[in-house]
Amino acid sequence: MLDRRRFAALALAGVPALGAAGTTFPTRPLKIVVPNAAGGAADLTARLVAREIAGPMGRNVVIDNRPGAGGVVAGELVARAEPDGHTMLLVSSGTAVSAALFRSLPFDTLKDFAPVSMLATFDLAIVVKEGGRLRTLGELLAQARAHPGQLNLGTPQVGTTQHLAAELFKATAGIDLQVVPFNGTPAVLTAVRAGDIDAALDILGPLMPQIASRALRPLAVLGDRRAPQLPEVPAARESGGPLAGLNLSSWNGLAVPARTPPDVVARLSHEVRAALGRPEVAQRLLELNLVAQGSTPAQLQARLAADIRRWSEVIAQAKIPRQ
């Protein structure tokens, strides 16, 4: 009989894993349920990874887009799926936001899913109109301190990662400015370009065409380091002081239903991390304004739990009504 240590080693080496019933995994096509519409960064990331792991897994990996309700529809579908590794959920920083924002969910975000691996991280950025009066993050901070409550920082809808990140940035920097939620990224971009708001905070990817055309000027990214797409733009933490520890990069990853056999989780995690380690995959993700970032299941679990705690605190401090 195969002992557990040798079994785990074989699984991590890419040998087909055995489920609880002793059958070779996988036994049928796999599925990744994506809580976003087709064509967006989350969908494209899932499709890229699905294509890369299909060969090593010996099965097709299909994408099932289930957008809406803050990821609740997709989450409930996977939480109720057979815990055999064949159904995966694309989780993200938005998953943590939903866990913090919704009073009641049809699943427990930390107990009903078994993390597999992170997939990628992606930056948030603060931008202003090119040619406007604010040219650096230092100038924005100075203006906010000199004129409390007079500067406006636009974001997408209330309760999005971007909106909560703006509230956390404001609190961390110790400044008083008005966070103004709009009905989506296009409306935010229109407002900042028209000068209706002083600055905007959003995911870097949708901002890049406006930055490349010099319609918008990036003041800073909010992750722990400079974005590879914009190496000349500082990270906000480079400002030092209260922002020295700031790290607001977003992320996505994969999870399976809880009670999925550990050997199956290990196999999936190994194949995902192997795919993300291929240079061509990392380059394709970078073209989507994402940075390939695999992880162990334990690391993803820790990040998800930490984000739920963080966004719960932001929601409480900003007095954002829970839904």
Secondary structure, 3 states (H helix, E strand, C coil): CCCHHHHHHHHHCCCCEECCCCCEECCCCEEEEECCCCCCHHHHHHHHHHHHHHHHHCCCEEEEECCCHHHHHHHHHHHCCCCCCCEEEEEEHHHHHHHHHCCCCCCCCCCCEEEEEEEEEECEEEEEECCCCCCCHHHHHHHHHHCCCCCEEEECCCCCHHHHHHHHHHHHHCCCCEEEECCCHHHHHHHHHHCCCCEEEEEHHHHHHHHHCCCEEEEEECCCCCCCCCCCCCEHHHHCHHHCCCCCCEEEEEEEECCCCHHHHHHHHHHHHHHHCCHHHHHHHHHCCCEECCCCHHHHHHHHHHHHHHHHHHHHHCCCCCC
